[in-house]
Amino acid sequence: MTERVVPPRVVAAERIASEAGFKKSCIPEVGRLLGLAAAAKPHGVIAESGTGSGVGTAWLHSGLGGAARLVTVERDEELARRAAGVFADDERVSVLTGDWRLLEEHSPFDVFFCDGGGKRDDPQRVVDLLASGGLLILDDFTPSPDWPPRFEGEVDELRLFYLTHPDLEATEVLTTPGSSAVVAARRC
Ligand SMILES: C[S@@+](CC[C@H](N)C(=O)[O-])C[C@H]1O[C@@H](n2cnc3c(N)ncnc32)[C@H](O)[C@@H]1O
């Protein structure tokens, strides 16, 4: 069987990650979820905190509608500069350099991949920045058989915050047998 096609911009961003020794890019299973989420909001504002080398951005881009906008922010100047090069030919994409709060002026978000800044340090603000019906994706959790979910023996309060937030319809999905993502929609 032939391998599933990986979007060329994902390949380009992965190459930058490899050259830079950056090891925190999202995995393809999460990437395909990102592409799906972006495609569900063809006129939307699609946001990402923590661009890294642009792998997640490229997956979001793979589902980006013609009338949508994609804005991502990275505090590491060199990574941001190199990731921006992957999207230099597409005016729908903005790669910002600085703290994740630079994203705020582009809110509300129809999709928010919160992956570097916000997720842990200001989770309520993350929810506030979502549009009605907006989708939130948070990856890098470890599946837990317990409720409430536990990580390393302790209740995972952060995951619980998102999964039980009254403004969110949220669930946790396996991305691999050993990793999961929280996916949520902001209630209207
Ligand atoms: C998990 S990596 C991002 C991976 C990328 N989203 C992907 O899917 O390929 C997290 C990134 O967030 C950046 N970061 C962490 N805190 C940040 C903040 N407060 N503002 C902006 N970027 C931040 C880090 O420099 C790092 O590059």
The ligand as an SDF file (V2000), in Angstrom:
LIG
                    3D

 27 29  0  0  0  0  0  0  0  0999 V2000
    4.6750   22.4640   21.3190 C   0  0  0  0  0  0  0  0  0  0  0  0
    5.6230   23.6800   20.5150 S   0  0  0  0  0  0  0  0  0  0  0  0
    4.6170   24.1530   19.1470 C   0  0  0  0  0  0  0  0  0  0  0  0
    4.5030   23.1320   18.0620 C   0  0  0  0  0  0  0  0  0  0  0  0
    3.6620   23.5650   16.8950 C   0  0  0  0  0  0  0  0  0  0  0  0
    2.4040   24.1590   17.3140 N   0  0  0  0  0  0  0  0  0  0  0  0
    3.3650   22.3800   16.0060 C   0  0  0  0  0  0  0  0  0  0  0  0
    2.2610   21.8370   16.1050 O   0  0  0  0  0  0  0  0  0  0  0  0
    4.2440   21.9800   15.2380 O   0  0  0  0  0  0  0  0  0  0  0  0
    5.4100   25.0990   21.5530 C   0  0  0  0  0  0  0  0  0  0  0  0
    5.9790   26.3730   21.0040 C   0  0  0  0  0  0  0  0  0  0  0  0
    5.3710   27.4340   21.7050 O   0  0  0  0  0  0  0  0  0  0  0  0
    6.3020   28.4470   21.9020 C   0  0  0  0  0  0  0  0  0  0  0  0
    5.8300   29.2320   23.0540 N   0  0  0  0  0  0  0  0  0  0  0  0
    5.8120   28.8460   24.3550 C   0  0  0  0  0  0  0  0  0  0  0  0
    5.2590   29.8010   25.1140 N   0  0  0  0  0  0  0  0  0  0  0  0
    4.8940   30.8010   24.2870 C   0  0  0  0  0  0  0  0  0  0  0  0
    4.2710   32.0620   24.4940 C   0  0  0  0  0  0  0  0  0  0  0  0
    3.8900   32.4720   25.7140 N   0  0  0  0  0  0  0  0  0  0  0  0
    4.0430   32.8520   23.4190 N   0  0  0  0  0  0  0  0  0  0  0  0
    4.4250   32.4450   22.1790 C   0  0  0  0  0  0  0  0  0  0  0  0
    5.0280   31.2550   21.9230 N   0  0  0  0  0  0  0  0  0  0  0  0
    5.2560   30.4420   22.9680 C   0  0  0  0  0  0  0  0  0  0  0  0
    7.6220   27.7310   22.1160 C   0  0  0  0  0  0  0  0  0  0  0  0
    8.7170   28.5680   21.8020 O   0  0  0  0  0  0  0  0  0  0  0  0
    7.4760   26.5310   21.1730 C   0  0  0  0  0  0  0  0  0  0  0  0
    8.0670   26.8090   19.9300 O   0  0  0  0  0  0  0  0  0  0  0  0
  1  2  1  0
  2  3  1  0
  2 10  1  0
  3  4  1  0
  4  5  1  0
  5  6  1  0
  5  7  1  0
  7  8  2  0
  7  9  1  0
 10 11  1  0
 11 12  1  0
 11 26  1  0
 12 13  1  0
 13 14  1  0
 13 24  1  0
 14 15  1  0
 14 23  1  0
 15 16  2  0
 16 17  1  0
 17 18  1  0
 17 23  2  0
 18 19  1  0
 18 20  2  0
 20 21  1  0
 21 22  2  0
 22 23  1  0
 24 25  1  0
 24 26  1  0
 26 27  1  0
M  CHG  2   2   1   9  -1
M  END
$$$$
